């Protein structure tokens, strides 16, 4: 930024590099005098072990410092979290979700495509959540083999949305809907009707809600 608050060529290049490398962008809505940070969780969440180079991943060691920087940056008014993830490292995903939930700035998430496994806590970690009509929420039964972790996941989800911990555990354990022990698969409106996601909507709805929350927070 120059002294007049306008972006320089260097600023633009840096933002383009962030989009390409990390799926992140700083959105300057000058007409509203606000700045929104766009953070995307795409592919598989990579934790302490490196995944194959052919896999599309989001590295938690990139996301956590960025969230800390966002919290400490007075110029950032809100965060928009875009999700299309198959899940991944549970501990790392839960760490990201806890960081998002603890931000003092308004946050909104939007599930595009799918948010499976540890992606469910990420989807509900924001102040308000949206899912596109064709979006999918998947609660996998694999947590049955990690009872303590299952309880942590169910507890986190229940504390950040309108579904009970008992109902969340029930859906995670469900083997009737699909084969291969995938648990419960909820599409669009179903995720809302169960109380996991707040509303069905798209990118314009997510922005409108985030601007509303920013206005209420100012």
C-alpha positions in Angstrom: 0.0 0.0 0.0 1.2 3.6 -0.7 0.5 6.5 1.6 -2.9 7.0 0.0 -4.1 3.5 0.8 -3.8 2.4 -2.9 -2.2 -0.9 -3.9 1.2 -0.8 -5.6 2.4 -3.2 -8.2 4.5 -4.9 -5.5 1.4 -5.4 -3.3 -0.5 -6.9 -6.2 2.3 -9.3 -7.1 2.5 -10.4 -3.5 -1.2 -11.0 -3.3 -1.2 -13.0 -6.5 1.7 -15.1 -5.2 -0.3 -15.8 -2.0 -3.3 -17.0 -4.1 -1.1 -19.3 -6.2 1.0 -20.7 -3.3 -1.4 -20.7 -0.4 -4.9 -20.0 -1.6 -5.0 -16.8 0.4 -5.9 -13.2 -0.6 -6.5 -9.8 1.0 -9.7 -8.3 -0.3 -10.0 -4.6 -0.1 -13.6 -3.5 -0.3 -12.9 0.3 -0.4 -16.5 1.2 -1.0 -17.2 -0.3 2.5 -13.9 0.8 4.0 -13.3 -2.8 5.1 -10.6 -5.4 4.5 -11.5 -9.1 4.3 -9.0 -11.9 4.4 -9.8 -14.8 2.2 -8.5 -18.2 3.4 -9.1 -21.4 1.5 -8.8 -25.0 2.8 -8.5 -27.1 -0.3 -7.7 -30.8 -0.8 -6.2 -32.7 2.1 -5.0 -31.1 5.3 -1.3 -32.0 5.7 -0.1 -32.4 9.2 3.2 -33.6 10.6 3.8 -36.1 7.7 4.4 -34.8 4.2 1.9 -36.1 1.6 2.9 -37.0 -2.0 3.7 -34.1 -4.2 0.8 -35.2 -6.5 -1.8 -34.5 -3.8 -3.6 -31.2 -3.4 -2.9 -30.2 0.1 -3.3 -27.4 2.7 -0.4 -27.2 5.0 -1.3 -26.4 8.6 2.1 -24.9 9.3 1.2 -22.2 6.7 -2.4 -21.6 8.0 -1.7 -21.3 11.8 0.9 -18.4 11.5 -1.4 -16.7 9.0 -4.4 -16.9 11.4 -2.2 -15.4 14.2 -1.1 -12.6 11.9 -4.7 -11.9 11.0 -5.7 -11.6 14.6 -2.9 -9.2 15.2 -3.5 -7.1 12.1 -5.8 -4.1 12.8 -6.4 -3.5 9.1 -8.2 -6.9 8.7 -11.9 -6.5 9.5 -13.1 -10.1 8.9 -12.2 -13.5 7.5 -14.0 -15.5 4.8 -13.1 -19.3 4.9 -13.7 -21.3 1.7 -13.7 -25.1 2.2 -13.4 -27.9 -0.3 -11.6 -30.6 1.6 -11.6 -34.4 2.0 -10.2 -34.0 5.5 -6.8 -35.1 6.4 -4.6 -35.0 9.6 -7.1 -34.8 12.4 -4.9 -33.1 15.0 -3.8 -30.4 12.5 -7.3 -29.8 11.2 -8.6 -29.5 14.7 -5.8 -27.0 15.6 -6.8 -24.8 12.6 -10.5 -25.0 13.7 -9.7 -24.0 17.2 -7.6 -21.0 15.9 -10.4 -19.9 13.6 -13.0 -20.2 16.5 -10.8 -18.1 18.8 -10.4 -15.2 16.4 -11.9 -11.9 17.7 -12.7 -10.8 14.2 -16.0 -11.8 12.4 -15.7 -15.0 10.4 -17.9 -16.7 7.8 -17.3 -20.1 6.1 -18.6 -21.4 2.8 -18.5 -25.1 1.9 -17.9 -25.5 -1.8 -17.9 -29.1 -3.1 -17.4 -30.9 0.2 -16.1 -30.7 3.7 -15.4 -34.2 5.0 -14.0 -35.7 8.2 -12.0 -33.0 10.0 -13.5 -30.5 7.5 -16.7 -30.6 9.5 -15.2 -28.8 12.5 -13.6 -26.4 10.2 -16.9 -25.6 8.6 -18.6 -24.8 11.9 -15.6 -23.0 13.5 -16.7 -19.6 12.1 -19.3 -17.2 13.5 -21.7 -18.2 10.6 -21.5 -21.0 8.1 -22.9 -21.5 4.5 -23.0 -24.4 2.2 -23.8 -24.4 -1.5 -26.9 -26.5 -2.6 -24.7 -29.2 -4.0 -22.1 -29.1 -1.2 -21.5 -32.1 1.0 -20.8 -32.5 4.7 -19.3 -35.9 5.5 -18.9 -37.3 9.0 -16.7 -40.4 8.7 -17.0 -43.5 10.9 -13.2 -43.9 11.0 -13.3 -41.9 14.2 -14.8 -45.1 15.8 -11.2 -46.4 16.0 -10.1 -43.3 17.8 -12.7 -42.9 20.5 -11.0 -40.1 22.3 -10.5 -38.1 19.1 -14.1 -38.9 18.1 -15.3 -37.3 21.3 -13.1 -34.2 20.7 -14.5 -33.8 17.2 -18.1 -34.3 18.2 -17.7 -32.0 21.2 -16.1 -29.2 19.1 -18.8 -29.4 16.4 -21.7 -29.5 18.9 -20.3 -26.4 20.7 -20.1 -24.4 17.5 -23.4 -25.2 15.8 -26.9 -26.3 16.6 -26.5 -30.1 16.6 -26.2 -32.0 19.8 -23.1 -34.0 20.6 -25.2 -37.1 20.8 -26.6 -36.6 17.3 -23.2 -35.7 15.9 -21.8 -38.9 17.3 -24.7 -40.9 15.9 -24.1 -39.5 12.4 -20.4 -40.2 12.6 -21.2 -43.9 13.5 -23.8 -44.4 10.8 -23.0 -47.2 8.4 -26.4 -47.5 6.8 -26.3 -44.6 4.3 -23.3 -45.6 2.2 -20.9 -48.5 1.9 -17.3 -48.5 3.0 -18.1 -47.1 6.4 -18.3 -43.5 5.3 -20.7 -42.6 8.0 -23.3 -39.9 7.3 -23.3 -37.9 4.1 -25.4 -34.7 4.2 -26.0 -32.6 1.1 -26.8 -28.9 1.2 -30.1 -28.4 2.9 -29.7 -31.6 4.9 -26.6 -30.2 6.6 -28.7 -27.1 7.5 -31.8 -29.1 8.7 -29.5 -31.1 11.0 -28.3 -27.9 12.5 -24.7 -28.4 11.5 -24.5 -25.6 8.9 -26.4 -22.3 9.4 -27.7 -21.7 5.9 -27.6 -22.7 2.2 -26.0 -20.0 0.2 -23.2 -18.9 -2.2 -20.4 -16.4 -2.2 -22.6 -13.4 -2.3 -24.5 -14.6 0.7 -21.2 -15.2 2.6 -20.0 -11.7 1.8 -23.3 -10.1 2.8 -23.3 -11.9 6.1 -19.6 -11.1 6.8 -20.2 -7.4 6.1 -23.2 -7.6 8.5 -21.1 -9.1 11.2 -18.3 -6.6 10.7 -20.8 -3.8 11.0 -22.1 -5.2 14.2 -18.6 -5.6 15.5 -17.4 -2.1 14.7 
